[in-house]
Amino acid sequence: MAVVADIMALVLGLWILMYLLDANRANDFVRFVHDAARWLAGWSYDLFTFDAAWARVVAEYGLAAVVYLFVGHALAHRVHRH
Protein backbone atom coordinates (compact mmCIF):
# COMPACT_ATOMS: atom_id res chain seq x y z
CA MET A 1 0.00 0.00 0.00
CA ALA A 2 2.85 2.39 0.81
CA VAL A 3 4.45 1.61 -2.56
CA VAL A 4 1.25 2.62 -4.37
CA ALA A 5 1.13 5.89 -2.42
CA ASP A 6 4.79 6.51 -3.26
CA ILE A 7 4.15 5.95 -6.97
CA MET A 8 1.16 8.26 -6.93
CA ALA A 9 3.18 10.97 -5.18
CA LEU A 10 6.04 10.42 -7.63
CA VAL A 11 3.73 10.99 -10.60
CA LEU A 12 2.38 14.18 -9.01
CA GLY A 13 5.87 15.42 -8.15
CA LEU A 14 7.09 14.61 -11.63
CA TRP A 15 4.28 16.69 -13.14
CA ILE A 16 5.12 19.61 -10.84
CA LEU A 17 8.75 19.41 -11.95
CA MET A 18 7.79 19.15 -15.63
CA TYR A 19 5.46 22.12 -15.30
CA LEU A 20 8.07 24.27 -13.58
CA LEU A 21 10.70 23.33 -16.17
CA ASP A 22 8.22 24.06 -18.99
CA ALA A 23 8.31 20.55 -20.46
CA ASN A 24 7.07 20.11 -24.01
CA ARG A 25 3.36 19.27 -23.62
CA ALA A 26 3.26 17.84 -27.14
CA ASN A 27 5.55 15.03 -25.96
CA ASP A 28 3.69 11.77 -25.32
CA PHE A 29 5.43 11.06 -22.00
CA VAL A 30 4.76 14.57 -20.69
CA ARG A 31 1.13 14.29 -21.78
CA PHE A 32 0.83 10.88 -20.04
CA VAL A 33 2.29 12.23 -16.78
CA HIS A 34 0.05 15.30 -16.95
CA ASP A 35 -3.07 13.21 -17.58
CA ALA A 36 -2.23 10.82 -14.75
CA ALA A 37 -1.43 13.66 -12.36
CA ARG A 38 -4.59 15.51 -13.33
CA TRP A 39 -6.64 12.39 -12.59
CA LEU A 40 -4.87 11.77 -9.27
CA ALA A 41 -5.28 15.38 -8.17
CA GLY A 42 -8.77 15.86 -9.54
CA TRP A 43 -10.17 16.44 -6.06
CA SER A 44 -7.65 19.22 -5.36
CA TYR A 45 -7.89 20.91 -8.77
CA ASP A 46 -9.00 24.56 -8.56
CA LEU A 47 -8.78 24.40 -4.78
CA PHE A 48 -6.47 27.41 -4.60
CA THR A 49 -6.80 30.78 -6.33
CA PHE A 50 -3.23 32.06 -6.50
CA ASP A 51 -2.65 34.55 -9.30
CA ALA A 52 0.51 32.79 -10.45
CA ALA A 53 -0.23 29.58 -12.35
CA TRP A 54 2.96 27.93 -11.09
CA ALA A 55 1.86 28.49 -7.48
CA ARG A 56 -1.51 26.86 -8.16
CA VAL A 57 0.16 23.84 -9.77
CA VAL A 58 2.60 23.42 -6.88
CA ALA A 59 -0.10 23.87 -4.23
CA GLU A 60 -2.79 21.70 -5.85
CA TYR A 61 -0.65 18.81 -7.05
CA GLY A 62 1.68 19.09 -4.07
CA LEU A 63 -1.23 18.87 -1.64
CA ALA A 64 -2.52 15.76 -3.40
CA ALA A 65 0.95 14.17 -3.22
CA VAL A 66 1.28 14.88 0.49
CA VAL A 67 -2.21 13.54 1.22
CA TYR A 68 -1.54 10.34 -0.74
CA LEU A 69 1.77 9.84 1.04
CA PHE A 70 0.29 10.47 4.47
CA VAL A 71 -2.83 8.36 4.01
CA GLY A 72 -1.06 5.57 2.13
CA HIS A 73 1.69 5.21 4.68
CA ALA A 74 -0.72 5.48 7.61
CA LEU A 75 -2.90 2.71 6.15
CA ALA A 76 0.14 0.56 5.37
CA HIS A 77 1.38 0.99 8.94
CA ARG A 78 -2.04 0.13 10.36
CA VAL A 79 -2.37 -2.99 8.16
CA HIS A 80 1.16 -4.08 9.01
CA ARG A 81 0.47 -3.81 12.74
CA HIS A 82 -2.55 -6.15 12.57
C-alpha positions in Angstrom: 0.0 0.0 0.0 2.8 2.4 0.8 4.4 1.6 -2.6 1.2 2.6 -4.4 1.1 5.9 -2.4 4.8 6.5 -3.3 4.2 5.9 -7.0 1.2 8.3 -6.9 3.2 11.0 -5.2 6.0 10.4 -7.6 3.7 11.0 -10.6 2.4 14.2 -9.0 5.9 15.4 -8.1 7.1 14.6 -11.6 4.3 16.7 -13.1 5.1 19.6 -10.8 8.7 19.4 -11.9 7.8 19.1 -15.6 5.5 22.1 -15.3 8.1 24.3 -13.6 10.7 23.3 -16.2 8.2 24.1 -19.0 8.3 20.5 -20.5 7.1 20.1 -24.0 3.4 19.3 -23.6 3.3 17.8 -27.1 5.6 15.0 -26.0 3.7 11.8 -25.3 5.4 11.1 -22.0 4.8 14.6 -20.7 1.1 14.3 -21.8 0.8 10.9 -20.0 2.3 12.2 -16.8 0.1 15.3 -17.0 -3.1 13.2 -17.6 -2.2 10.8 -14.8 -1.4 13.7 -12.4 -4.6 15.5 -13.3 -6.6 12.4 -12.6 -4.9 11.8 -9.3 -5.3 15.4 -8.2 -8.8 15.9 -9.5 -10.2 16.4 -6.1 -7.7 19.2 -5.4 -7.9 20.9 -8.8 -9.0 24.6 -8.6 -8.8 24.4 -4.8 -6.5 27.4 -4.6 -6.8 30.8 -6.3 -3.2 32.1 -6.5 -2.7 34.6 -9.3 0.5 32.8 -10.5 -0.2 29.6 -12.4 3.0 27.9 -11.1 1.9 28.5 -7.5 -1.5 26.9 -8.2 0.2 23.8 -9.8 2.6 23.4 -6.9 -0.1 23.9 -4.2 -2.8 21.7 -5.9 -0.6 18.8 -7.0 1.7 19.1 -4.1 -1.2 18.9 -1.6 -2.5 15.8 -3.4 1.0 14.2 -3.2 1.3 14.9 0.5 -2.2 13.5 1.2 -1.5 10.3 -0.7 1.8 9.8 1.0 0.3 10.5 4.5 -2.8 8.4 4.0 -1.1 5.6 2.1 1.7 5.2 4.7 -0.7 5.5 7.6 -2.9 2.7 6.1 0.1 0.6 5.4 1.4 1.0 8.9 -2.0 0.1 10.4 -2.4 -3.0 8.2 1.2 -4.1 9.0 0.5 -3.8 12.7 -2.6 -6.1 12.6 
